[in-house]
């Protein structure tokens, strides 16, 4: 039993060393960095591995150390490649995909195959498959479908642990009962907490390490299911004493050490920032104030916003038209028109999680390098262009965000198009992520170079900068 324990300690140690930066980022960034998902995944793993371990199954004494080495080495190579190559390539959607955590699961599988043997590792095949399938994007989607915020996150954790409880059972009836009790208790405690504490205070609990509180109702559901099972069976679950099937594992320390060294040498990619976020004075309603010299000629609100950003989120588009003709902006003396898209949300799930163009029809366009532009009041915007080959147009987009005194995040995009006619077509806003999925696959298979436009001409830089500066000035004047 001591040898068994030492091998478990080895697995935990190498995983912690190799992925310490990922765990630290999740802890420091709270819900924005995936802390609830990380804690839920760990809890799911414990539930499934302990549940399957307690099952009285007969294991045939058939072992092939060569197969262990093949499976373990392949898993380590895949894990290191995902962490060192795929994560930087898809860094724009780092918080959405969390490929580093997916890499951790594959890495743990490889370590287990080397120190415990592939046969013992594959005995927990349903647990490994569940952890891979219930990944960060799935967790996010479930939380948003449940209303977002603390309540949605807690419900997603309850769903995850209910799935884990089902995977840990050995009979259909036991699986259904364990999953049902876990889900019902977890969701009921979540709703009760929301009613007693209030959504405003719970929203604050999602920031930083306090995000772990969203997993507590689900953990209570699992413990309740375990207590009910023990009461029905009149016995407590026990772990059987047995020796490891693989007797010698010293040679396995060589590839494990090499893999950990590579993970430590390759830093975790830094997520791209939308802009230098500033704290605006006062609170602001949805939308943005019209800057001086511009008039609002149209407005549209998108009803699907809450599905992605939680209850209370607001996403709307305003059409602005210049009151006067500026010669430098148009050689034919036409009034310029721009659109201003404003996303106002409460929680940590903000627009940057879905990338720069995730909700636009121009998601597959080629983008230029980004430029930082000062807008006054300590606010910095970030400008880039999008060459839409399908529409034969080039868009110039400036993004800026700030947080008001009420804690709400305002993400603002000012978009201009190189077609100056009144009938000019701006990139459409869509509630479907199909285009985003296609772009991720393109970058994954072909690299980011095919989606870049290094020779772009920022022809409407002055226009979007003037509008954004006017919006910032108007916002700060309102808040004084």
C-alpha positions as CSV (number, residue, x, y, z in Angstrom):
1,X,0.0,0.0,0.0
2,X,2.9,2.3,0.7
3,X,4.2,1.9,-2.9
4,X,0.7,2.7,-4.1
5,X,0.6,5.9,-2.1
6,X,4.1,6.9,-3.3
7,X,3.0,6.6,-6.9
8,X,-0.1,8.7,-6.3
9,X,2.2,11.3,-4.7
10,X,4.4,11.2,-7.7
11,X,1.5,11.8,-10.1
12,X,0.2,14.7,-8.0
13,X,3.7,16.2,-7.7
14,X,4.7,16.1,-11.4
15,X,1.3,17.5,-12.4
16,X,1.5,20.3,-9.9
17,X,5.1,21.2,-11.0
18,X,4.4,21.1,-14.7
19,X,1.1,23.0,-14.5
20,X,1.7,25.3,-11.6
21,X,1.3,28.4,-13.8
22,X,-2.1,27.3,-15.0
23,X,-3.3,26.6,-11.5
24,X,-2.0,29.9,-10.3
25,X,-3.7,31.8,-13.1
26,X,-7.0,30.1,-12.4
27,X,-6.7,31.0,-8.7
28,X,-5.6,34.6,-9.1
29,X,-8.1,35.4,-11.9
30,X,-11.1,33.8,-10.3
31,X,-14.0,33.0,-12.6
32,X,-12.5,35.0,-15.4
33,X,-9.6,32.6,-15.4
34,X,-11.7,29.5,-15.0
35,X,-11.3,28.8,-11.3
36,X,-14.8,27.3,-10.9
37,X,-14.2,25.0,-13.9
38,X,-10.8,24.0,-12.5
39,X,-12.2,23.2,-9.1
40,X,-15.2,21.4,-10.6
41,X,-12.8,19.2,-12.8
42,X,-10.7,18.3,-9.8
43,X,-13.8,17.4,-7.8
44,X,-15.2,15.4,-10.7
45,X,-12.0,13.5,-11.0
46,X,-12.0,12.6,-7.3
47,X,-15.6,11.4,-7.4
48,X,-15.1,9.2,-10.4
49,X,-11.7,7.8,-9.5
50,X,-12.7,7.0,-6.0
51,X,-16.1,5.6,-7.1
52,X,-14.6,3.3,-9.7
53,X,-11.8,2.2,-7.3
54,X,-14.3,1.1,-4.7
55,X,-16.1,-1.1,-7.2
56,X,-15.4,-4.8,-6.6
57,X,-14.3,-5.7,-10.1
58,X,-12.1,-8.6,-11.0
59,X,-8.9,-7.4,-12.8
60,X,-7.1,-10.0,-14.9
61,X,-3.3,-10.2,-14.1
62,X,-2.3,-9.4,-17.7
63,X,0.2,-6.6,-18.1
64,X,2.5,-5.5,-20.9
65,X,5.1,-2.9,-19.9
66,X,5.9,-2.1,-23.5
67,X,2.2,-1.0,-24.0
68,X,2.5,1.1,-20.9
69,X,5.5,2.9,-22.3
70,X,3.9,3.5,-25.7
71,X,0.6,4.8,-24.3
72,X,2.3,6.9,-21.6
73,X,4.8,8.4,-23.9
74,X,2.3,9.3,-26.6
75,X,0.1,11.0,-24.0
76,X,3.0,13.0,-22.6
77,X,3.9,14.2,-26.1
78,X,0.3,15.2,-26.8
79,X,0.0,17.0,-23.5
80,X,3.3,19.0,-23.9
81,X,2.4,19.8,-27.5
82,X,-1.0,21.1,-26.6
83,X,0.4,23.2,-23.8
84,X,3.5,24.5,-25.6
85,X,2.2,24.9,-29.2
86,X,-1.6,24.9,-29.4
87,X,-2.2,27.1,-26.4
88,X,0.0,30.0,-27.8
89,X,-1.5,29.5,-31.3
90,X,-5.0,29.9,-30.0
91,X,-4.2,32.5,-27.3
92,X,-7.0,34.8,-28.5
93,X,-9.5,32.3,-27.0
94,X,-7.4,31.2,-24.1
95,X,-10.1,31.7,-21.4
96,X,-12.7,30.1,-23.6
97,X,-10.8,26.9,-24.5
98,X,-8.4,26.5,-21.6
99,X,-6.2,24.2,-23.6
100,X,-3.7,24.2,-20.7
101,X,-6.2,22.4,-18.4
102,X,-7.1,20.0,-21.2
103,X,-3.4,19.3,-21.5
104,X,-3.2,18.7,-17.8
105,X,-5.8,15.9,-18.1
106,X,-3.9,14.3,-20.9
107,X,-0.6,14.7,-19.0
108,X,-2.1,13.0,-15.9
109,X,-3.4,10.1,-18.1
110,X,0.2,9.6,-19.4
111,X,1.8,9.7,-16.0
112,X,-0.8,7.2,-14.7
113,X,0.0,4.8,-17.6
114,X,3.7,5.0,-16.7
115,X,3.5,4.6,-13.0
116,X,0.4,2.5,-12.6
117,X,0.3,0.7,-15.9
118,X,-2.0,1.1,-18.9
119,X,-4.4,-1.6,-17.8
120,X,-5.0,-0.1,-14.4
121,X,-5.3,3.4,-16.0
122,X,-7.8,2.3,-18.7
123,X,-9.9,0.7,-15.9
124,X,-10.9,4.3,-15.3
125,X,-11.6,5.0,-18.9
126,X,-15.1,6.4,-18.3
127,X,-13.6,8.9,-15.9
128,X,-10.9,10.1,-18.3
129,X,-13.4,10.4,-21.1
130,X,-15.8,12.4,-18.9
131,X,-13.1,14.9,-17.9
132,X,-12.1,15.4,-21.6
133,X,-15.7,15.9,-22.8
134,X,-16.9,18.1,-19.9
135,X,-14.2,20.7,-20.8
136,X,-14.1,24.5,-20.3
137,X,-16.2,25.4,-23.3
138,X,-18.9,22.9,-22.3
139,X,-18.8,24.2,-18.7
140,X,-19.2,27.8,-19.9
141,X,-22.1,26.9,-22.2
142,X,-24.0,25.1,-19.4
143,X,-23.4,28.0,-17.0
144,X,-24.7,30.5,-19.6
145,X,-27.8,28.3,-20.3
146,X,-28.5,28.3,-16.6
147,X,-28.5,32.1,-16.5
148,X,-24.9,33.0,-16.1
149,X,-23.4,34.7,-13.1
150,X,-22.8,32.9,-9.8
151,X,-26.1,31.0,-10.1
152,X,-25.3,29.7,-13.6
153,X,-21.8,28.7,-12.6
154,X,-23.0,26.8,-9.6
155,X,-25.6,25.0,-11.7
156,X,-22.9,24.1,-14.2
157,X,-20.8,22.7,-11.4
158,X,-23.8,20.6,-10.2
159,X,-24.3,19.3,-13.7
160,X,-20.6,18.3,-13.9
161,X,-20.6,16.5,-10.6
162,X,-23.9,14.8,-11.4
163,X,-22.3,13.4,-14.6
164,X,-19.3,12.4,-12.5
165,X,-21.5,10.6,-10.0
166,X,-23.2,8.7,-12.8
167,X,-19.8,7.7,-14.3
168,X,-18.7,6.4,-10.9
169,X,-21.6,4.0,-10.4
170,X,-21.5,0.3,-11.3
171,X,-25.2,-0.2,-12.0
172,X,-27.8,1.8,-14.0
173,X,-30.0,2.3,-11.0
174,X,-27.2,3.4,-8.8
175,X,-25.9,5.7,-11.5
176,X,-29.3,7.4,-11.9
177,X,-29.9,7.7,-8.2
178,X,-26.4,9.2,-7.5
179,X,-26.7,11.7,-10.4
180,X,-30.2,12.7,-9.5
181,X,-29.5,13.3,-5.8
182,X,-26.3,15.3,-6.7
183,X,-28.1,17.4,-9.3
184,X,-31.3,18.1,-7.2
185,X,-29.4,19.0,-4.0
186,X,-26.9,21.1,-5.8
187,X,-29.4,23.1,-7.8
188,X,-31.7,23.6,-4.8
189,X,-28.9,24.9,-2.7
190,X,-27.8,27.2,-5.5
191,X,-31.3,28.7,-5.9
192,X,-31.7,29.0,-2.1
193,X,-28.3,30.8,-1.8
194,X,-29.3,33.1,-4.6
195,X,-32.6,34.0,-2.9
196,X,-31.0,34.5,0.5
197,X,-27.8,36.2,-0.3
198,X,-28.8,38.1,-3.4
199,X,-27.4,38.2,-6.9
200,X,-25.5,41.4,-6.4
201,X,-23.4,40.0,-3.5
202,X,-23.0,36.7,-5.3
203,X,-21.7,38.5,-8.4
204,X,-18.9,39.9,-6.3
205,X,-18.1,36.4,-5.0
206,X,-17.1,35.3,-8.5
207,X,-14.0,37.5,-8.4
208,X,-10.6,36.2,-7.2
209,X,-10.3,33.1,-5.1
210,X,-13.9,33.5,-3.9
211,X,-15.1,32.0,-7.1
212,X,-14.6,28.6,-5.5
213,X,-17.8,29.3,-3.5
214,X,-19.8,28.5,-6.7
215,X,-18.8,24.9,-6.5
216,X,-19.8,24.4,-2.8
217,X,-23.5,23.5,-3.6
218,X,-22.4,20.8,-6.0
219,X,-20.0,19.4,-3.5
220,X,-22.8,19.3,-0.9
221,X,-24.9,17.4,-3.5
222,X,-22.2,14.8,-3.9
223,X,-21.8,14.3,-0.2
224,X,-25.6,14.0,0.2
225,X,-25.6,11.3,-2.5
226,X,-22.8,9.4,-0.7
227,X,-24.7,9.6,2.6
228,X,-27.9,8.3,1.0
229,X,-26.0,5.5,-0.7
230,X,-24.4,4.5,2.7
231,X,-27.8,4.6,4.4
232,X,-29.5,2.4,1.8
233,X,-26.7,-0.1,1.7
234,X,-26.0,0.0,5.5
235,X,-22.3,0.1,4.8
236,X,-19.6,2.6,4.1
237,X,-17.6,2.5,0.9
238,X,-14.0,1.2,1.4
239,X,-10.9,1.1,-0.8
240,X,-9.4,-2.4,-1.2
241,X,-5.8,-3.0,-0.2
242,X,-3.7,-4.1,-3.2
243,X,-0.3,-3.7,-4.6
244,X,0.6,-1.9,-7.8
245,X,0.4,-4.1,-10.9
246,X,3.7,-2.5,-12.2
247,X,6.5,-3.4,-9.8
248,X,9.3,-1.1,-11.1
249,X,8.8,2.5,-12.2
250,X,12.2,4.2,-11.7
251,X,12.8,4.3,-15.4
252,X,9.5,6.2,-15.9
253,X,11.0,9.1,-13.9
254,X,13.2,9.9,-17.0
255,X,10.4,10.9,-19.4
256,X,8.4,12.5,-16.6
257,X,11.3,14.7,-15.6
258,X,11.9,15.7,-19.2
259,X,8.2,16.5,-19.8
260,X,8.1,18.6,-16.6
261,X,11.3,20.4,-17.6
262,X,9.8,21.4,-21.0
263,X,6.6,22.6,-19.3
264,X,8.6,24.8,-16.9
265,X,10.8,26.2,-19.6
266,X,7.8,27.2,-21.9
267,X,5.8,30.0,-20.2
268,X,2.1,30.0,-20.2
269,X,1.0,32.5,-23.0
270,X,-0.3,35.8,-21.8
271,X,-3.9,36.4,-22.8
272,X,-4.4,39.4,-25.1
273,X,-6.1,42.4,-23.5
274,X,-8.9,44.3,-25.1
275,X,-7.5,47.7,-23.9
276,X,-6.1,49.4,-20.8
277,X,-9.2,49.3,-18.7
278,X,-9.9,52.4,-16.6
279,X,-12.4,53.1,-13.9
280,X,-15.0,55.6,-15.0
281,X,-16.6,57.9,-12.4
282,X,-20.3,57.3,-11.5
283,X,-22.6,54.7,-13.1
284,X,-23.8,54.6,-16.7
285,X,-26.9,53.2,-18.3
286,X,-26.6,50.9,-21.3
287,X,-25.3,52.3,-24.5
288,X,-22.9,55.2,-24.8
289,X,-23.4,59.0,-24.8
290,X,-23.2,60.6,-28.3
291,X,-19.9,62.5,-28.7
292,X,-19.9,66.2,-29.6
293,X,-20.3,66.7,-33.3
294,X,-22.1,63.4,-33.9
295,X,-25.8,62.5,-33.9
296,X,-27.4,59.1,-33.2
297,X,-29.5,58.1,-36.2
298,X,-30.3,54.5,-35.3
299,X,-30.1,51.9,-32.5
300,X,-30.6,48.2,-32.1
301,X,-30.5,45.9,-29.1
302,X,-29.6,42.2,-29.3
303,X,-31.9,40.0,-27.3
304,X,-29.6,37.0,-27.1
305,X,-26.9,38.8,-25.1
306,X,-27.9,37.2,-21.8
307,X,-27.4,33.7,-23.2
308,X,-23.7,34.4,-23.4
309,X,-23.0,37.0,-20.8
310,X,-25.5,36.3,-18.1
311,X,-28.6,38.0,-16.8
312,X,-28.5,41.7,-16.9
313,X,-26.1,42.0,-19.8
314,X,-26.9,44.4,-22.6
315,X,-25.4,44.5,-26.1
316,X,-26.6,47.2,-28.5
317,X,-25.5,49.0,-31.7
318,X,-25.8,52.7,-32.2
319,X,-25.4,54.4,-35.6
320,X,-23.7,57.8,-35.5
321,X,-23.5,60.4,-38.3
322,X,-21.1,63.3,-38.3
323,X,-22.9,66.7,-38.0
324,X,-20.3,68.4,-40.2
325,X,-18.2,67.4,-43.2
326,X,-14.5,66.9,-42.5
327,X,-12.4,67.1,-45.6
328,X,-9.7,64.8,-44.3
329,X,-12.3,62.1,-43.8
330,X,-13.8,62.1,-47.2
331,X,-12.7,63.6,-50.5
332,X,-16.3,63.9,-51.8
333,X,-17.5,66.0,-48.9
334,X,-19.8,63.4,-47.4
335,X,-20.9,63.1,-43.8
336,X,-19.1,60.0,-42.3
337,X,-21.1,57.3,-40.6
338,X,-19.8,54.9,-37.9
339,X,-21.4,52.3,-35.7
340,X,-20.7,52.0,-32.0
341,X,-21.3,48.6,-30.4
342,X,-21.5,48.6,-26.6
343,X,-21.6,45.5,-24.4
344,X,-22.5,46.1,-20.8
345,X,-22.1,43.1,-18.4
346,X,-21.8,42.4,-14.7
347,X,-19.8,39.2,-14.5
348,X,-16.3,38.1,-15.5
349,X,-17.5,36.6,-18.7
350,X,-16.8,39.6,-21.0
351,X,-16.3,40.1,-24.7
352,X,-12.6,39.2,-24.7
353,X,-13.3,35.6,-23.9
354,X,-14.8,35.1,-27.3
355,X,-12.0,36.9,-29.2
356,X,-12.1,40.1,-31.1
357,X,-14.5,39.2,-33.9
358,X,-16.4,36.3,-32.3
359,X,-19.9,37.8,-32.7
360,X,-19.3,39.5,-36.1
361,X,-19.9,38.4,-39.6
362,X,-16.3,39.5,-40.4
363,X,-14.9,36.8,-38.0
364,X,-13.1,35.1,-40.9
365,X,-11.5,38.3,-42.2
366,X,-7.8,39.0,-42.2
367,X,-6.7,41.3,-39.3
368,X,-3.9,43.8,-39.0
369,X,-1.5,44.3,-36.1
370,X,-3.1,46.3,-33.3
371,X,-2.2,49.9,-32.4
372,X,-2.6,51.5,-29.0
373,X,-4.3,55.0,-29.1
374,X,-4.6,57.4,-26.2
375,X,-8.1,58.7,-25.7
376,X,-7.7,60.9,-22.7
377,X,-8.6,60.5,-19.0
378,X,-6.1,57.6,-18.7
379,X,-8.0,55.5,-21.2
380,X,-6.2,53.6,-24.0
381,X,-8.0,52.1,-27.0
382,X,-6.7,49.4,-29.3
383,X,-7.2,49.8,-33.1
384,X,-7.0,47.2,-35.9
385,X,-8.4,46.7,-39.4
386,X,-10.3,43.7,-40.8
387,X,-10.2,42.9,-44.5
388,X,-13.4,41.1,-45.4
389,X,-12.7,39.2,-48.6
390,X,-16.3,38.2,-48.9
391,X,-17.8,41.7,-48.7
392,X,-14.8,43.3,-50.5
393,X,-14.6,45.9,-47.6
394,X,-12.1,46.9,-45.0
395,X,-13.3,47.8,-41.5
396,X,-11.4,49.8,-38.9
397,X,-12.3,48.9,-35.4
398,X,-11.3,50.6,-32.1
399,X,-12.0,48.8,-28.9
400,X,-12.0,50.3,-25.4
401,X,-13.4,49.2,-22.1
402,X,-13.9,50.5,-18.6
403,X,-15.6,49.7,-15.3
404,X,-18.0,52.1,-13.7
405,X,-18.6,52.6,-10.0
406,X,-21.3,50.0,-10.0
407,X,-18.9,47.3,-11.1
408,X,-20.4,46.9,-14.6
409,X,-17.9,46.5,-17.4
410,X,-18.5,48.5,-20.6
411,X,-16.8,47.2,-23.7
412,X,-17.1,49.6,-26.6
413,X,-16.3,49.1,-30.3
414,X,-16.2,52.0,-32.8
415,X,-16.3,50.7,-36.3
416,X,-15.8,52.5,-39.6
417,X,-15.9,51.1,-43.1
418,X,-14.0,52.3,-46.2
419,X,-17.2,52.6,-48.1
420,X,-18.4,56.2,-47.3
421,X,-21.8,56.0,-48.9
422,X,-25.0,56.1,-46.9
423,X,-25.7,52.5,-48.1
424,X,-22.4,51.3,-46.7
425,X,-22.6,47.8,-45.1
426,X,-21.1,47.4,-41.6
427,X,-20.2,43.9,-40.2
428,X,-23.3,42.3,-38.9
429,X,-23.6,41.2,-35.3
430,X,-24.7,37.6,-34.9
431,X,-25.6,35.4,-31.9
432,X,-24.2,32.3,-33.5
433,X,-20.6,31.1,-32.7
434,X,-20.5,29.0,-35.9
435,X,-18.1,31.4,-37.6
436,X,-15.9,31.6,-34.5
437,X,-15.7,27.8,-34.4
438,X,-14.6,27.8,-38.1
439,X,-11.9,30.4,-37.4
440,X,-10.6,28.4,-34.5
441,X,-10.3,25.3,-36.7
442,X,-8.6,27.4,-39.4
443,X,-6.0,28.8,-37.0
444,X,-5.5,25.3,-35.5
445,X,-4.9,23.6,-38.8
446,X,-3.2,26.4,-40.9
447,X,-1.7,28.7,-38.3
448,X,-2.4,32.3,-37.6
449,X,-0.5,33.7,-40.6
450,X,-3.4,33.0,-43.0
451,X,-5.7,35.2,-40.9
452,X,-3.3,38.2,-40.7
453,X,-3.0,41.3,-42.9
454,X,0.5,42.7,-42.1
455,X,0.4,45.4,-44.9
456,X,-2.9,47.0,-43.8
457,X,-3.6,50.7,-44.2
458,X,-5.3,52.3,-41.2
459,X,-7.2,54.7,-43.4
460,X,-10.0,55.4,-41.0
461,X,-7.8,55.7,-37.9
462,X,-8.6,59.4,-37.4
463,X,-12.3,58.8,-37.7
464,X,-12.6,56.1,-35.0
465,X,-10.1,57.9,-32.8
466,X,-12.1,61.1,-32.9
467,X,-15.4,59.2,-32.1
468,X,-13.9,57.2,-29.3
469,X,-12.2,60.3,-27.8
470,X,-15.5,62.1,-27.9
471,X,-17.3,59.2,-26.2
472,X,-14.7,59.1,-23.4
473,X,-15.0,62.9,-22.9
474,X,-18.8,62.7,-22.8
475,X,-18.7,59.7,-20.4
476,X,-16.3,61.4,-17.9
477,X,-18.3,64.6,-18.0
478,X,-21.5,62.7,-17.2
479,X,-19.9,61.0,-14.3
480,X,-18.5,64.1,-12.6
